[in-house]
Amino acid sequence: MGLGSPQQLVVLAALLLRRPHPVPAKDLIDAVWGSAPPRSAVNQLHIYVHRLRRATEHGGRDEPLIESVGSQYRLAATGPVLDLEDFHRLTAEAARIQRAQPGRAGELLSEALALWQGDPLGDLPGEWARGQRERLRRIRLDALERSFRIRLGTAPDYGLTQDLVDAVAENPFDERFREILMLRLYRSGRQSEALEVYGQTRTLLAAELGIDPGPGLRALHERILRADEGLLDTEAGAAGQGARPAAAVSRQIPESGPGRPPRRRSTTACWPSAGCCSCWTSCGTRTGARPAAVGPGQPGDRHHPGADGGATRL
């Protein structure tokens, strides 16, 4: 089913992300053209909506997919359930039961994360689409962090170390995943490798951004140096808190910003993103390939290469 031009797809995406709420025509115009819409923007928007209605009629729907509500448009609530809606439902349920049933919460988060395929909103143009892609990417990373912290504190997880190595390589400036990896290595009797991760992080941040690691990572580094026995408490990790000190907060450094050039990847290996949740089912997604392992597992990670205890490369 063809859904038209990229601009027409932006209209559909804006309606999908706000479903079931009506979206003012002005918001749709801003999403398509930004701050400099053409004089014909209102008429062009009507044409886009009309074409989307016709396209969905050919798809076998008896009622219009897009409803008019005064000067607003709304996507019919009876349409197919989106992956993103399922993702929010699963992560909300995981948060509700996380303390009482961390194992089940972890299963729900894994199910939610498995819904993500390809880049959100594909290659749709414009500032609005770029902003939504970044927002959705952060939502996924938040859920991934929660999943890792639960896995850190529950039953033996033979794939966790490699998954953390992958997450660090894919998100080299997100200190949360480096913190969890350091804690995982320390709990596995690999104190020197945990400290090496910190050293690599400090070197990367200084070279690329001219900054030091954040307070959460620094506090964990100091506790590992002291061989703090409190870091071995797995119950905190099972509840999703890891071994994070109360005053320590991990940082998510934006990919770019005003006055900040785009970052260069300085990791040992790079690959396409692991993927994001498709925002609509009818438009299709671009599936991201799972990266190959770039570092060894830990002792006991027999499902992964390097289980003999080689150095963890980032």
C-alpha positions in Angstrom: 0.0 0.0 0.0 1.6 3.2 -1.2 1.3 6.1 1.2 2.7 8.9 -0.8 5.5 11.4 -0.5 7.8 11.9 2.5 5.8 15.0 3.5 2.6 13.0 3.4 4.2 10.4 5.6 5.1 13.1 8.1 1.4 13.9 8.4 0.6 10.3 9.0 3.5 9.9 11.5 2.3 13.0 13.5 -1.2 11.6 13.7 0.0 8.2 14.7 2.2 9.6 17.5 -0.7 11.6 18.9 -3.4 8.9 18.5 -6.2 8.9 19.7 -6.0 12.7 20.3 -6.9 15.2 17.6 -4.0 17.2 16.1 -4.5 20.8 15.1 -3.8 21.6 11.5 -1.2 24.1 12.6 0.8 21.4 14.4 0.7 19.2 11.3 1.9 22.1 9.1 4.7 22.8 11.6 5.7 19.1 11.4 5.8 19.1 7.6 7.3 22.6 6.9 8.7 23.8 10.2 8.9 27.6 10.7 8.7 28.5 7.1 5.5 27.0 5.6 4.5 28.0 2.0 1.4 30.1 1.5 -0.4 27.0 0.1 0.4 24.9 3.3 -3.3 24.6 4.4 -4.5 23.5 1.0 -1.5 21.2 0.6 -2.3 19.6 4.0 -5.9 19.0 2.9 -4.5 17.2 -0.2 -2.2 15.0 1.9 -5.0 14.0 4.2 -7.3 13.3 1.3 -4.7 11.1 -0.3 -4.0 9.2 2.9 -7.7 8.5 3.3 -7.9 7.2 -0.2 -4.8 5.0 0.3 -6.3 3.5 3.4 -9.6 2.9 1.7 -7.7 0.8 -0.9 -6.2 -1.0 2.1 -9.6 -2.5 2.9 -10.9 -0.2 5.6 -14.7 0.5 5.7 -14.3 3.8 7.6 -11.8 6.7 7.1 -8.6 6.2 8.9 -8.3 9.9 9.4 -11.3 11.7 11.0 -11.9 15.5 10.8 -12.6 17.2 14.1 -13.3 20.8 13.3 -10.0 22.3 12.2 -8.2 19.2 13.6 -7.5 15.7 12.4 -7.5 12.5 14.4 -6.4 9.0 13.6 -9.2 6.5 14.2 -8.7 4.7 17.5 -10.0 1.5 15.8 -6.9 1.2 13.6 -4.2 -1.5 14.1 -2.3 -1.4 17.4 1.2 0.1 17.0 4.4 -1.4 18.2 5.0 1.8 20.1 1.7 1.5 21.9 2.6 -2.0 22.9 6.0 -0.9 24.0 4.5 1.8 26.3 2.1 -0.8 27.8 4.8 -3.3 28.5 7.2 -0.9 30.0 4.5 0.7 32.2 3.5 -2.8 33.5 7.2 -3.6 34.1 7.6 -0.4 36.2 4.5 -1.3 38.2 5.8 -4.7 39.3 9.5 -4.2 39.2 10.1 -4.2 43.0 7.8 -7.0 43.8 8.5 -9.2 40.7 11.8 -8.1 39.2 12.2 -11.3 37.1 8.8 -10.8 35.5 9.5 -7.1 35.0 12.7 -8.1 33.2 10.7 -10.4 30.9 8.3 -7.6 30.1 11.1 -5.2 29.3 12.8 -7.8 27.0 9.5 -8.3 25.2 9.1 -4.5 24.8 12.6 -4.0 23.5 12.1 -6.8 21.0 9.5 -4.7 19.3 12.1 -2.2 18.0 13.1 -2.6 14.4 15.0 -0.2 12.3 15.1 3.5 12.7 12.0 5.2 14.1 10.2 7.2 11.4 12.6 5.9 8.8 14.1 8.7 6.7 11.4 11.2 7.1 12.7 14.7 6.5 12.5 17.8 8.7 13.3 19.1 12.2 10.1 17.6 13.7 11.0 14.1 12.5 14.6 14.4 13.7 13.3 15.5 17.1 10.9 12.6 17.3 13.6 10.1 16.3 15.8 11.4 19.2 12.9 11.3 21.6 12.1 7.7 20.7 15.8 6.7 20.8 16.0 8.0 24.4 12.8 6.1 25.3 14.4 2.9 24.1 17.7 3.5 25.9 15.9 4.2 29.2 14.1 0.8 28.9 17.4 -0.8 28.0 19.0 0.6 31.1 16.2 -0.7 33.3 16.5 -4.1 31.7 20.2 -4.3 32.3 19.9 -3.3 35.9 17.3 -5.9 36.5 19.3 -8.6 34.8 22.3 -7.5 36.9 20.5 -8.5 40.1 18.6 -11.6 39.1 19.6 -15.2 38.3 22.8 -15.8 36.4 22.6 -14.3 32.9 25.3 -15.6 30.6 24.7 -13.1 27.9 24.7 -9.9 30.0 28.3 -9.0 29.7 28.4 -9.2 26.0 25.1 -7.3 25.7 26.6 -4.5 27.8 29.7 -4.4 25.7 27.5 -4.0 22.6 25.4 -1.3 24.3 28.6 0.7 25.2 29.9 0.4 21.7 26.6 1.6 20.2 26.2 4.4 22.7 29.8 5.4 23.6 28.9 8.6 25.4 26.0 7.2 27.5 27.7 6.6 30.9 24.9 4.5 32.2 25.9 1.5 30.3 29.6 1.9 31.2 28.6 2.1 34.8 26.6 -1.2 34.6 29.4 -2.9 32.7 31.9 -1.9 35.4 29.7 -3.3 38.1 29.1 -6.5 36.2 32.8 -7.0 35.7 33.5 -6.3 39.4 30.9 -8.7 40.6 32.5 -11.4 38.4 35.9 -11.0 40.0 37.3 -8.9 37.2 38.2 -5.8 39.2 41.1 -4.8 36.9 38.9 -4.9 33.8 36.2 -2.8 35.5 38.9 -0.2 36.3 40.1 -0.4 32.7 36.6 0.4 31.4 36.7 3.6 33.6 40.1 4.5 32.2 38.9 4.1 28.6 35.8 6.2 29.4 37.9 9.0 30.9 40.2 9.0 27.9 37.3 9.1 25.4 35.4 11.9 27.1 38.6 14.0 27.5 39.6 13.5 23.9 36.2 14.0 22.3 34.4 16.4 24.6 37.0 17.8 27.0 35.2 16.7 30.1 35.6 14.2 32.9 33.2 11.3 33.7 30.1 12.2 35.6 29.6 11.8 39.4 27.9 8.4 39.1 30.8 6.9 37.2 33.4 8.5 39.4 31.7 7.3 42.6 31.5 3.8 41.3 35.2 3.9 40.3 36.2 5.0 43.8 34.1 2.2 45.4 35.7 -0.4 43.1 39.2 0.9 44.1 38.2 0.4 47.7 36.8 -3.1 47.0 33.5 -1.9 48.5 31.6 -5.0 49.6 28.3 -3.1 49.1 28.8 -3.4 45.4 28.2 -7.1 45.7 24.6 -6.6 46.8 22.5 -8.0 44.0 19.1 -7.2 45.5 19.5 -3.5 44.7 20.2 -4.5 41.1 17.2 -6.7 40.9 15.0 -3.8 42.0 16.5 -1.8 39.1 18.8 0.4 41.1 22.1 -1.3 40.6 24.8 -0.1 43.1 24.3 3.6 42.4 25.0 5.9 45.3 22.1 8.0 46.4 23.8 11.2 45.3 25.2 9.9 42.1 23.4 10.4 38.8 24.6 9.0 35.5 24.7 11.3 32.5 23.3 10.9 29.0 25.4 13.4 26.9 23.4 14.6 23.9 24.6 13.5 20.5 24.9 17.2 19.5 23.7 20.6 20.5 24.1 24.3 19.9 27.8 25.0 19.5 28.7 21.4 19.7 29.9 19.6 16.6 28.7 16.0 15.9 30.7 13.4 17.7 33.1 11.1 16.2 32.9 7.4 17.0 36.0 6.4 18.9 35.1 2.8 19.6 37.0 -0.3 18.5 34.2 -1.4 16.2 31.1 0.3 14.8 27.9 -1.1 13.2 24.4 0.0 12.4 22.1 0.7 15.3 20.4 -2.2 17.0 17.1 -0.6 15.9 14.2 1.2 17.2 10.5 0.6 17.5 8.5 1.0 14.3 6.1 3.9 14.8 3.5 2.6 12.4 2.8 -0.9 11.1 1.6 0.1 7.6 4.7 2.1 6.5 7.2 -0.7 7.3 10.6 -0.4 8.9 14.2 -0.8 8.2 15.4 -3.7 10.2 18.8 -3.2 11.9 21.2 -6.0 12.0 22.4 -7.3 15.3 26.1 -6.4 15.7 28.7 -9.1 16.0 30.5 -9.6 19.4 33.3 -7.1 19.9 34.5 -8.3 23.3 34.7 -11.4 25.3 32.2 -12.7 27.8 33.0 -13.1 31.4 33.9 -16.4 33.1 30.7 -18.5 32.8 29.5 -16.6 29.7 29.9 -19.8 27.8 27.5 -18.6 25.1 29.9 -16.0 23.9 33.4 -15.9 22.4 36.1 -15.0 24.8 34.6 -16.8 27.8 38.2 -17.7 28.8 38.5 -14.3 30.4 40.3 -12.1 27.8 40.3 -8.3 28.1 37.1 -6.5 27.5 37.6 -4.2 24.5 35.3 -1.3 23.9 
